[in-house]
Amino acid sequence: MNFEIIAVDFDGTLCENKWPEIGEPNKELITYLKKRQETGDKLILWTCRVGEILDNAVIWSAEQGLIFDAVNENLPEVLERMGGDTRKIFADEYIDDKNSFLNHLYDVKEI
């Protein structure tokens, strides 16, 4: 694969954590992800949201200019390579507000 896969959380990462509502956008992170996607990288929305509140998050993300290559599932290329669904989302980078290493290095809002 000639691209990186980035799995990104929603609440507290792409937006301020107001679950089940949607908080203010993390504009710096959204800009970063759009630039990465423009270079050919793939984005997976990786969230605990389900049902209608997941649908709302996907719609909100599209309004911010983020169209995900997958939502809470692996990319088709990964499924093919692994011979099926591994259940665990495979990515080269995981961006999440609960990532202690990431939080240690810098505030996610400054990405």
C-alpha positions as CSV (number, residue, x, y, z in Angstrom):
1,M,0.0,0.0,0.0
2,N,1.3,3.4,-1.0
3,F,-0.5,5.3,1.7
4,E,-0.7,5.7,5.5
5,I,-3.9,4.8,7.3
6,I,-5.0,7.2,10.1
7,A,-7.6,6.2,12.6
8,V,-9.1,9.2,14.4
9,D,-11.4,9.4,17.3
10,F,-14.4,11.8,17.3
11,D,-15.4,13.0,20.8
12,G,-12.6,15.0,22.5
13,T,-10.4,14.7,19.4
14,L,-12.1,15.9,16.2
15,C,-14.4,18.0,18.3
16,E,-14.8,19.1,21.9
17,N,-16.3,16.3,24.0
18,K,-20.0,17.1,24.5
19,W,-21.2,13.5,23.9
20,P,-23.9,12.7,22.8
21,E,-24.0,16.2,21.4
22,I,-21.2,17.5,19.1
23,G,-18.8,20.0,20.5
24,E,-16.8,22.7,18.7
25,P,-14.5,21.5,15.9
26,N,-10.8,21.0,16.4
27,K,-10.0,23.0,13.4
28,E,-6.2,22.4,13.5
29,L,-6.6,18.7,13.6
30,I,-9.3,18.8,10.8
31,T,-6.9,20.8,8.6
32,Y,-4.1,18.4,9.3
33,L,-6.2,15.4,8.4
34,K,-7.5,17.0,5.2
35,K,-3.9,17.7,4.1
36,R,-2.9,14.1,4.8
37,Q,-5.9,12.9,2.8
38,E,-4.9,15.2,-0.1
39,T,-1.5,13.5,-0.2
40,G,-3.3,10.1,-0.6
41,D,-3.5,8.9,3.0
42,K,-6.7,7.1,4.1
43,L,-8.9,8.1,7.1
44,I,-10.9,5.9,9.4
45,L,-13.4,7.4,11.8
46,W,-12.7,5.3,14.9
47,T,-15.3,6.0,17.6
48,C,-17.6,4.4,20.2
49,R,-20.6,6.2,18.6
50,V,-23.3,4.0,17.1
51,G,-26.6,4.5,15.4
52,E,-28.0,7.9,15.0
53,I,-25.3,9.7,17.0
54,L,-22.7,8.0,14.7
55,D,-24.6,9.1,11.7
56,N,-24.6,12.7,13.1
57,A,-20.9,12.5,13.6
58,V,-20.3,11.4,10.0
59,I,-22.6,14.2,8.6
60,W,-20.9,16.8,10.9
61,S,-17.4,15.6,9.7
62,A,-18.5,15.9,6.0
63,E,-19.7,19.4,6.7
64,Q,-16.1,20.1,8.0
65,G,-14.7,18.7,4.8
66,L,-13.7,15.3,6.2
67,I,-15.0,12.3,4.2
68,F,-13.8,9.0,5.7
69,D,-12.6,6.0,3.8
70,A,-14.1,3.8,6.5
71,V,-16.2,4.2,9.7
72,N,-15.5,1.9,12.6
73,E,-14.2,-0.8,10.2
74,N,-11.1,-1.7,8.3
75,L,-10.4,-0.5,4.8
76,P,-11.3,-2.9,2.0
77,E,-7.5,-3.2,1.2
78,V,-6.8,-4.4,4.7
79,L,-9.7,-6.9,4.7
80,E,-8.3,-8.4,1.5
81,R,-4.8,-8.5,2.8
82,M,-5.8,-10.1,6.1
83,G,-8.2,-12.5,4.5
84,G,-11.2,-11.1,6.4
85,D,-12.2,-8.8,9.2
86,T,-9.7,-8.8,12.1
87,R,-12.1,-6.9,14.3
88,K,-9.3,-4.6,15.4
89,I,-9.0,-1.5,13.3
90,F,-5.6,-1.5,11.6
91,A,-3.9,1.9,11.1
92,D,-0.4,3.4,10.9
93,E,-1.5,6.2,13.2
94,Y,-4.1,6.4,15.9
95,I,-5.2,9.9,17.0
96,D,-7.3,9.9,20.2
97,D,-7.7,12.2,23.1
98,K,-7.1,9.2,25.4
99,N,-3.7,8.5,23.9
100,S,-1.4,9.2,26.8
101,F,1.7,9.3,24.6
102,L,0.2,11.8,22.3
103,N,-1.1,13.9,25.2
104,H,2.4,13.8,26.7
105,L,4.0,15.2,23.6
106,Y,1.6,17.9,22.8
107,D,-2.0,19.0,23.1
108,V,-4.0,17.3,20.4
109,K,-5.6,20.6,19.5
110,E,-2.2,21.8,18.3
111,I,-1.7,19.1,15.7
